[in-house]
Amino acid sequence: MNEAAQEPCHWHYDRVIGSDPALSRQVLDEMLTQLEARHWHQRDIFAIHLAAEEALVNAIHHGNGSDARKNIHVVCSLDGHRIRIEISDEGPGFNPSTLPDPTNGEHLQIPGGRGVMLMRAFMSRVEFNALGNGVVMEKVRKNDGR
């Protein structure tokens, strides 16, 4: 899942946190602060926030089963035009291709799959590792004159 950066990294974050929503909020706050400091457009910041929050919630609740003894590894890299976020948990993983389509009328009342659908809708790229306990997401900055 690692690719060479095409542009020098302006900010890098590599942390292991416990399965605690308060810790995930700290990660999100740091990420959003960095995006705002670099004048990313608010629509991109919103998209990144939503996708990263969903991935962290999934890692805590679905991946690690809210087990405080299990950790989540978060790696973020930010350059001038792209943010790359890697989130992995210590859970057994899952097969994303087996998630129900939450837009299908039969599945509208089933909660599974909505978060992954949102992540894919809001990010430029979303890929899961082979085990399904790690995700890489990238958002390419829109060319908005900045």
C-alpha positions as CSV (number, residue, x, y, z in Angstrom):
1,M,0.0,0.0,0.0
2,N,3.0,2.3,0.2
3,E,3.8,4.5,-2.8
4,A,6.6,6.9,-3.2
5,A,5.5,10.5,-2.7
6,Q,5.5,12.6,-5.8
7,E,6.0,15.8,-3.9
8,P,7.9,16.6,-0.7
9,C,5.9,15.9,2.5
10,H,4.9,19.0,4.4
11,W,3.5,17.2,7.4
12,H,3.7,13.7,8.6
13,Y,1.9,12.1,11.4
14,D,2.6,8.5,12.6
15,R,0.9,7.4,15.9
16,V,-0.5,4.4,17.6
17,I,-3.5,5.1,19.6
18,G,-5.8,3.1,21.8
19,S,-9.3,2.2,20.8
20,D,-10.8,5.3,22.4
21,P,-13.0,7.8,20.6
22,A,-11.3,10.7,22.5
23,L,-8.0,9.7,21.1
24,S,-9.4,9.5,17.6
25,R,-10.8,13.0,18.0
26,Q,-7.3,14.2,18.8
27,V,-6.0,12.7,15.6
28,L,-8.8,14.3,13.6
29,D,-8.2,17.7,15.3
30,E,-4.5,17.6,14.4
31,M,-5.2,16.6,10.8
32,L,-7.9,19.3,10.4
33,T,-5.5,21.9,11.9
34,Q,-2.9,21.1,9.3
35,L,-5.3,21.3,6.4
36,E,-6.7,24.6,7.6
37,A,-3.1,26.0,8.1
38,R,-2.4,25.1,4.5
39,H,-5.6,26.8,3.3
40,W,-7.4,23.8,1.9
41,H,-10.9,24.5,0.7
42,Q,-13.6,23.9,3.3
43,R,-15.4,21.3,1.1
44,D,-12.2,19.2,1.0
45,I,-11.6,19.6,4.7
46,F,-15.2,18.5,5.3
47,A,-14.8,15.4,3.0
48,I,-11.5,14.4,4.7
49,H,-13.0,14.9,8.2
50,L,-16.0,12.7,7.4
51,A,-14.0,9.9,5.7
52,A,-11.2,9.8,8.4
53,E,-13.7,9.9,11.2
54,E,-15.7,7.0,9.6
55,A,-12.5,5.0,9.2
56,L,-11.4,5.6,12.8
57,V,-14.9,4.7,14.1
58,N,-14.9,1.5,12.0
59,A,-11.4,0.6,13.3
60,I,-12.4,1.2,17.0
61,H,-15.9,-0.4,16.9
62,H,-15.8,-3.0,14.1
63,G,-12.1,-3.8,13.8
64,N,-11.1,-3.8,17.5
65,G,-14.5,-4.5,18.9
66,S,-14.1,-1.4,21.2
67,D,-11.4,-3.4,23.1
68,A,-9.3,-0.8,24.9
69,R,-6.4,-3.2,24.9
70,K,-6.2,-3.1,21.1
71,N,-4.5,-0.3,19.2
72,I,-5.0,1.6,15.9
73,H,-2.1,2.8,13.8
74,V,-2.6,6.1,12.0
75,V,-0.2,7.5,9.4
76,C,-1.0,10.7,7.6
77,S,1.1,12.5,5.0
78,L,0.3,15.9,3.6
79,D,2.0,17.6,0.7
80,G,1.0,20.5,-1.4
81,H,-1.8,18.8,-3.3
82,R,-2.7,15.5,-1.5
83,I,-3.4,14.0,1.9
84,R,-2.8,10.3,2.4
85,I,-4.3,8.6,5.4
86,E,-3.6,5.1,6.5
87,I,-5.6,3.5,9.3
88,S,-5.1,0.0,10.5
89,D,-6.5,-1.9,13.5
90,E,-5.7,-5.2,15.3
91,G,-9.0,-6.8,14.3
92,P,-9.6,-9.9,12.1
93,G,-10.4,-7.7,9.1
94,F,-13.3,-8.0,6.6
95,N,-14.0,-8.3,2.9
96,P,-15.3,-4.9,1.7
97,S,-16.7,-6.5,-1.4
98,T,-19.3,-8.4,0.7
99,L,-20.8,-5.2,2.2
100,P,-24.4,-4.6,1.2
101,D,-25.1,-1.7,-1.1
102,P,-26.7,0.8,1.2
103,T,-28.4,2.6,-1.7
104,N,-30.3,-0.6,-2.7
105,G,-33.9,-0.5,-1.5
106,E,-33.5,-3.9,0.2
107,H,-30.7,-2.6,2.4
108,L,-31.9,0.9,3.3
109,Q,-32.6,-0.2,6.9
110,I,-29.4,-2.1,7.3
111,P,-26.6,0.0,8.7
112,G,-23.7,-1.9,7.2
113,G,-21.8,-0.4,4.3
114,R,-22.8,3.2,4.7
115,G,-19.4,4.3,6.1
116,V,-17.4,2.7,3.4
117,M,-19.7,4.2,0.8
118,L,-19.2,7.6,2.3
119,M,-15.4,7.1,2.4
120,R,-15.4,6.2,-1.3
121,A,-17.6,9.1,-2.2
122,F,-15.6,11.8,-0.4
123,M,-12.0,10.6,-1.1
124,S,-10.1,10.4,-4.3
125,R,-8.9,6.9,-3.6
126,V,-9.8,4.3,-1.0
127,E,-8.1,0.9,-0.8
128,F,-8.3,-1.8,1.8
129,N,-5.4,-4.2,2.6
130,A,-5.7,-7.9,1.8
131,L,-6.7,-8.8,5.3
132,G,-9.3,-6.0,5.5
133,N,-8.0,-4.5,8.7
134,G,-6.3,-1.5,7.1
135,V,-7.4,1.3,4.7
136,V,-5.5,3.8,2.7
137,M,-7.4,6.9,1.7
138,E,-6.2,9.8,-0.4
139,K,-7.7,13.2,-1.2
140,V,-6.3,15.3,-4.0
141,R,-6.7,18.9,-3.4
142,K,-9.0,20.7,-5.8
143,N,-7.4,23.4,-7.9
144,D,-9.3,26.4,-6.5
145,G,-6.7,29.1,-7.2
146,R,-4.8,28.6,-4.0
